[in-house]
Amino acid sequence: MTQKLAVAILHGAGTPEKNFAEDMIGKIYKGFAKEVKVQHPEQELEIVPVYWSSIFEEEEERLWRKLQQSADLDYVRLRRFAVEFLADAVAYQPSSVADNNYDKVHAVLARALNRLKEKAGPTAPLCIISHSLGSVVASNYFYDLQLKHENIGIHTGRHTGQSPLEKGETLALFYTMGSPMALWSLRFIDFGLPIRVPSPMVKKYYQHLQGEWLNFYDKDDVLAYPLKGLNDHYHSAVTKDVQVNAGGLLTGWNPFSHSRYDTDRSVIAPMVEGLARTWMEVNKS
């Protein structure tokens, strides 16, 4: 029996459809099956979408209705995009108030990791695929696990399990798409510390696993930035900043490219290669 990989996909800012990851999952399965020569990739990759913005969905919709009622606004599509991004970003900020949104969002991710533990096993290598603000959510979550051990369980509504996967010990692959993480780094002295990928503990379970952190950005996407140049810590932690041209003729040359990473071949292909390489490394006979 082979060791499955566990994959969590976090969407970006705004409230997508609940099936937001469907196309990406299909492309990952298809590419993975071709890479490792398996007929049923869904038996080797357990993939769970993390619909974290459900926490904000109702209030953001109510806010947008009120804003539209109060004035005749130009650039409605672009403005809706901006409002959703900023609203999620503001609402997600850490707070000392009990039962705050930061904790609620992390509880959603904790429950997703619990499902992955049940499906793929407690020591399954973990891959996180994250877009936009979802990359900040993922980074914060694993930062707490790696560097603030006393916070384990606190910022997840006590949902953090004690399996190696749920504690982030098997984190092997981190893919960030259209990430504004560079902007968030302003909160910290000298732009702060990144999470470590792979996890420092992964060698305990898979001695030869290398792992990687690829950060995909489109130079036309005003919310996405490279990360390796932030400081020496990021330079070491991020395997590569990958410049891509996300989107097609209508979006590839403008800020709307921000929403097109998840189905772009230049993004999907390197992730599939990483998943295939990791699967083969942990399933060597």
Residue pairs with C-beta under 8 A, 6 or more apart in sequence:
2 44
2 279
2 283
3 121
3 124
3 125
3 279
3 282
3 283
4 43
4 44
4 45
4 46
4 119
4 120
4 121
4 124
5 44
5 45
5 46
5 120
5 124
5 125
5 126
5 127
5 275
5 278
5 279
5 282
6 46
6 48
6 113
6 116
6 117
6 119
6 120
6 121
6 124
6 125
6 126
6 127
6 165
6 170
7 28
7 45
7 46
7 47
7 48
7 116
7 126
7 127
7 128
7 129
7 275
8 47
8 48
8 49
8 50
8 109
8 112
8 113
8 116
8 126
8 127
8 128
8 129
8 138
9 21
9 24
9 25
9 47
9 48
9 49
9 50
9 129
9 130
10 50
10 52
10 109
10 128
10 129
10 130
10 131
10 134
10 135
10 137
10 138
11 20
11 21
11 49
11 50
11 51
11 52
11 53
11 131
11 132
11 134
12 85
12 131
12 132
12 133
12 134
12 135
12 177
12 178
12 258
12 259
13 53
13 84
13 85
13 88
13 89
13 132
13 133
13 134
14 53
14 81
14 84
14 85
14 88
15 53
15 54
15 56
15 57
15 60
15 61
15 84
16 51
16 53
18 51
20 49
20 51
20 262
21 47
21 49
21 262
23 262
23 263
24 129
24 262
24 263
24 268
25 47
25 49
27 263
27 268
27 272
28 41
28 45
28 47
28 268
28 271
28 272
28 275
29 41
29 42
29 45
29 47
30 41
31 268
31 269
31 272
31 276
32 38
32 41
32 44
32 45
32 272
32 275
32 276
32 279
33 39
33 40
33 41
35 272
35 273
35 275
35 276
36 44
36 276
36 279
36 280
38 44
44 279
45 275
45 279
46 116
46 119
46 120
46 124
48 112
48 115
48 116
48 119
49 112
50 108
50 109
50 112
50 134
51 108
52 105
52 108
52 109
52 134
52 137
53 88
54 108
55 91
55 101
55 104
55 105
55 108
56 87
56 88
56 91
56 92
56 101
59 91
60 83
60 84
60 87
60 88
60 91
63 83
63 87
64 80
64 83
64 84
67 73
67 83
73 79
78 255
81 255
81 256
81 258
81 259
85 132
85 133
85 223
88 133
89 133
91 101
92 101
92 102
92 105
92 133
92 136
92 137
93 101
93 102
94 100
94 102
94 155
95 101
95 102
99 157
102 140
102 155
103 154
103 155
103 156
103 157
104 157
105 137
106 137
106 140
106 141
106 144
106 155
106 156
106 157
107 156
107 157
107 159
109 137
109 138
109 141
109 156
110 141
110 156
110 157
110 159
110 160
110 161
110 166
111 159
113 126
113 161
113 165
113 166
114 159
114 161
114 166
116 124
116 126
116 165
117 124
117 161
117 163
117 165
117 166
120 165
121 165
122 163
122 164
122 165
122 166
123 163
123 164
123 165
123 170
123 205
124 165
124 170
125 170
125 172
125 173
125 202
125 205
125 206
125 209
125 278
125 282
126 165
126 168
126 170
126 171
126 172
126 173
127 172
127 173
127 174
127 175
127 274
127 275
127 278
128 138
128 142
128 171
128 173
128 174
128 175
129 175
129 177
129 271
130 137
130 138
130 174
130 175
130 176
130 177
130 179
131 176
131 177
131 178
131 179
131 261
131 262
132 177
132 178
132 179
132 180
132 223
132 224
132 258
133 180
135 176
135 177
135 178
135 179
135 180
135 181
136 179
136 180
136 181
136 184
138 174
138 176
139 176
139 181
139 184
139 194
139 195
141 155
141 156
141 168
142 168
142 171
142 195
142 199
143 193
143 195
144 151
144 152
144 155
145 152
145 160
145 167
145 168
146 168
146 195
146 196
146 199
146 200
147 193
147 195
152 160
152 167
153 159
153 160
160 166
160 167
161 167
164 170
164 201
164 204
164 205
168 199
169 199
169 201
169 202
169 204
169 205
170 199
170 201
170 202
170 205
170 206
171 195
171 197
171 198
171 199
171 202
171 211
172 197
172 198
172 199
172 202
172 206
172 209
172 211
172 278
173 197
173 198
173 211
173 212
173 213
173 271
173 274
173 275
173 278
174 195
174 197
174 212
174 213
174 214
175 213
175 214
175 216
175 271
175 274
176 213
176 214
176 215
176 216
176 227
177 216
177 224
177 246
177 261
177 262
177 267
178 216
178 217
178 218
178 221
178 223
178 224
178 246
178 257
178 258
178 259
178 261
179 215
179 217
179 224
179 225
179 227
180 223
180 224
180 225
181 215
181 225
181 227
182 191
182 225
182 226
182 227
182 230
183 225
185 191
185 192
185 230
190 231
191 230
191 231
191 234
192 231
192 233
193 233
194 227
194 233
194 234
194 237
194 238
195 237
196 237
197 211
197 212
197 213
197 237
197 239
198 209
198 210
198 211
202 209
202 211
203 209
206 281
206 282
208 281
209 278
209 281
209 282
210 281
211 278
212 239
212 240
212 274
213 237
213 238
213 239
214 238
214 239
214 240
214 242
214 270
214 271
214 274
215 226
215 227
215 228
215 238
215 240
215 241
215 242
216 224
216 242
216 244
216 246
216 261
216 266
216 267
217 224
217 225
217 226
217 241
217 242
217 243
217 244
218 224
218 243
218 244
218 245
218 246
218 247
218 252
218 257
218 258
218 261
219 243
220 245
220 252
220 253
220 254
220 255
220 257
221 246
221 255
221 257
221 258
222 255
222 258
223 255
223 258
224 258
226 241
226 243
227 234
227 238
227 241
228 234
228 235
228 238
228 240
228 241
229 235
242 266
242 267
242 270
244 261
244 264
244 266
244 267
245 252
245 257
245 264
245 266
246 252
246 257
246 258
246 260
246 261
246 264
246 266
246 267
247 253
247 256
247 257
247 259
247 260
247 264
248 260
250 256
251 257
251 259
251 260
252 260
261 267
